[in-house]
Amino acid sequence: MNELQHPDSVWTWRSSVGKPKAALWIPYLQKIEKVKKGWQITYNGGEVLVDLKQIDCIMMYGASGDLPLSFLDELGVKRVPLLIHRRNLPDAYVFTTGARRDDSDILTAQIKARQNASKSAYVARTLIRERFRSVRHPVSASFFKELAQTRSVAEVRLLEAHKSRSYWLRYFDDLGVDDHRRSDSPISAALDAGSFFLYGVMLRWILVHKMSPAHGYLHITSGYPSLAYDLMEPYRYIVEEAVEESYKAQPKDLTAASLEAIKTSLEREVFVPSHRTMVRRKNLLHGAVLSLRAWLLGEVSRLVFPTEGERIGGRKPKVGYLLPGSQRVH
C-alpha cells in the first residue's frame, strides 16, 4: 500500500504512531470483493488488497459500483470511518459507527463554544495569531498586541483583513509580479488549488473526530465547511511557500508543480516546540483538530495548535493530546 500513487492526488498515508495504520484514498471505485486475506478493492487504474485492521480511514472519490453490506459491517466492527465524495456533490457521504458510552459529546461542546462570544473570539484570535506567526515575512509586535486586545470575532476579522492586504502586497512584490490575491492569474489559481488540497485533508480529520465541518469560529457562515478553513489558517504558509518556490522555478504548469511541492513539504520532518517532538508536517493538520477537540472537551485550559519552530528546552505546556507520528527527540 505504501507504493500506491495516483495522478489525481490520491495516495495512502501511513501513520507511525502505535500500530501503523494507513489512510486510504480510492479513486473511482469499481468493485469490492471479500478474499481470504481481506478485501480486494478494484478502482480505475488498479487494485489494492486491504486488511481493515491496518486502516485508519477510507475515502472513495468519484465512486461507482456497489458497497457490500458485509464490508460496511466490518468497517463498523473495526471502527473505520468511510467517506464518499464526487465532484458534483456539495458534501461527502460519511459512514461512521455510533458513539460508545465512553465517547465524549464533542459536537455539543463545539456548538456551545461557538455560541459563546468570548470563547469564539478566543479561538479566532488564536488562529490568526498562529497564521501570522508562521509566515516568512516579519510581522510587527504591534499587530500581535492589537490582536490580543480584540474581544469579538468581528474585531479579529477586521484586523486580519487589514493585515492580509499588506501581506499579499508583499507576497506578490517578492515574486516580482504586479498582481493581487483575488486576480484571475496562474499564481492565484495555484494558491486556490493548494488551499483546496489542504482543505480536503483537514475535512477528513474533522469528520473522523465527529466534529461539524460547518460550525467554524473565524469563518462564521455555516453554509459551507467553515471549520476546515478555520483550522487551515496556521498552515496556509505551506501552500504559499510551495507556490512561491514553484513559480520561481518557472514550470510549464504552475498548479501541478505547486501541488507536487505541497506533497513534498507535507512529508518533511519538523520540530514542534509545544510537544518537544519531531513529526512530519502532514501531522500538524491532524494535530490542529486534536488540539481544538481537547480544548472543547475541557481537557486543557489553553488552545495550543501544533506549529513548527526551533528546538527549545524547558517544561512542555499541557496540550491534552499526542501528535500522530511523533518521535522522541534526544
C-alpha positions, 0 to 999 in steps of 0.5 A: 500500500505504501507504493500506491500513487495516483495522478489525481492526488490520491495516495495512502498515508501511513501513520507511525504512531502505535500500530501503523495504520494507513489512510486510504484514498480510492479513486473511482471505485469499481468493485469490492470483493471479500478474499481470504486475506481481506478485501480486494478493492478494484478502482480505475487504474488498479487494485489494492488488497486491504486488511481493515485492521491496518486502516485508519480511514477510507475515502472513495472519490468519484465512486461507482459500483456497489458497497457490500453490506458485509464490508460496511459491517466490518468497517463498523466492527473495526471502527473505520470511518468511510467517506464518499465524495464526487465532484458534483456533490456539495458534501461527502457521504460519511459512514461512521459507527455510533458513539460508545458510552465512553465517547465524549459529546464533542459536537455539543461542546463545539456548538456551545463554544461557538455560541459563546462570544468570548470563547469564539473570539478566543479561538479566532484570535488564536488562529490568526495569531498562529497564521501570522506567526508562521509566515516568512515575512516579519510581522510587527509586535504591534499587530500581535498586541492589537490582536490580543486586545480584540474581544469579538470575532468581528474585531479579529476579522477586521484586523486580519483583513487589514493585515492580509492586504499588506501581506499579499502586497508583499507576497506578490512584490517578492515574486516580482509580479504586479498582481493581487490575491483575488486576480484571475492569474496562474499564481492565484489559481495555484494558491486556490488549488493548494488551499483546496488540497489542504482543505480536503485533508483537514475535512477528513480529520474533522469528520473522523473526530465527529466534529461539524465541518460547518460550525467554524469560529473565524469563518462564521457562515455555516453554509459551507465547511467553515471549520476546515478553513478555520483550522487551515489558517496556521498552515496556509504558509505551506501552500504559499511557500510551495507556490512561491518556490514553484513559480520561481522555478518557472514550470510549464504548469504552475498548479501541478508543480505547486501541488507536487511541492505541497506533497513534498513539504507535507512529508518533511520532518519538523520540530514542534516546540509545544510537544518537544517532538519531531513529526512530519508536517502532514501531522500538524493538520491532524494535530490542529483538530486534536488540539481544538477537540481537547480544548472543547472537551475541557481537557486543557485550559489553553488552545495550543495548535501544533506549529513548527519552530526551533528546538527549545528546552524547558517544561512542555505546556499541557496540550491534552493530546499526542501528535500522530507520528511523533518521535522522541527527540534526544 
